[in-house]
Amino acid sequence: MTDTERTEHTDDNDRNDTERKDTGREPAADLPSWLPKQRQPWWHWRRLTRGRWRPALAAAVAGALLGGTGVAWQTGAGPFADSRACWGALDTDDVAELFHGHTDIDASDTPITSDRIGSDGSTGTCVLKSPRGAQVTIRAHQLDPRFGGAADQWADEFLSARMTPMGGGLLGMASDTRAWLAVPDGCFGRPPRNDGPQVIDIDTGWTDYEDRVDTAERDLLARTAVRLINHRMADLGCKGTLADPGDRMPDPPRFQAEKPGAICGIEGLSLPKGRHDVYEHEPPLMTRGGGPVRTCDRDVLFDHPSLRLMTVEDPRLSVLYQRLSLENGERITTPGDRDGYGFIGPDFGLFQAKCQTGEVTFLVRADDGRHPDDIRKLLPRYAAAEADRIGCGPLRIKLPA
């Protein structure tokens, strides 16, 4: 017996042994070649791969493989899975850190693409899901001035008093459930005057509006936002990277003790007589540290404050309110109309002042229009006090009769 024959004989024995183990039956003896072989059914693979069936089967298999590959590539699963998630910005450890060390996280994203029809800029979404129910949603998008902020959920959540400015010249903020950061102007230039900045924001779900902010979770979301923006900058061909803002972020906000004549800690700012008691049960929460906005929220329900006083100091965010200041409510004026423009309505008052650094927005908003006198009482004094604070005063606005 030659070596080849010995090898083939050994392989046959191995297959026979395997069949004994798998089926518990002895393998059938080989039939003599002169006996007719049993006819195979039409669906047997040997018949399908012969004759006219062969091209059709090949095409079907190829289509299935390509289709499966496309799904796996899109969702980050299967044999072609990439270990990085969210457009390649986050590695396995980055994702696990967001889920307290768990690595069994499903990641899916839609590519960041430009909207050539609307005004949404470059948009994309990444969703990270845990089998235990937790979810993190990450969005890349351009802040849209068409929504202005009057009823905009993004402003309610991402400019809330629970958010802490990242500092260091970054246009971004973070809390223990939300974070957002803008692509630096130096990457591709400041957006046109009427356009909002390109941002990436992170939403981890329900927010507890008590004044307890987990600083470790807040710093984690801030770091994650920086990783995402650095990766986005690299994709855009921009040089340089942003540093981790965690060490320089101020303490999180706390509820403020408040006197009747000093709403949100501003001396001389008060509600109409008898109205302070309405808000007395809920102390205000106020942004800490210098940053793009300073917000004072009270009595927040489902991310929506019953009363918000906010100063938008960064002109790149102030543009979100530009159209509102020109188009809504009764017009607000200043002596000579040199200092800015604004409007006032039953539940919302806004004034955009022309300051040395650009346009700054002062706004007061209530959750309904049942008490328009609250807005009329608060806005002039609030705008004047805040303008003095940031070096944009004196500012004296005149309300319509």
Secondary structure, DSSP 4 states (H G I P E B T S, - for coil): --HHHHHHHHHHHHHHHHHHHHHSSPPPPPPPTTSPPPPPPTTSHHHHTSTTHHHHHHHHHHHHHHHHHHHHHHHT-STT--S-BTTTTB-HHHHHHHTTT----EEEEEEEEE-SSSS--EEEEEEEE-TTS-EEEEEEEE--TTTTTTS-HHHHHHTSTT-EE--TT--EEE-SSEEEEEPPHHHH-PPPTT-PPEEEEEE-S----SS---HHHHHHHHHHHHHHHHHHHHHTT----PPP-GGGPPPPP-BPP--TTBGGG-TTB-PSTTTHHHHTTS--EE--SSSSEEEEEEEEETTEEEEEEEEE-SHHHHGGGHHHHHHSSEEEB-GGG-SEEEEE-SSEEEEEEEETTEEEEEEEEESSSS-HHHHHHHHHHHHHHHHHHTT------B---
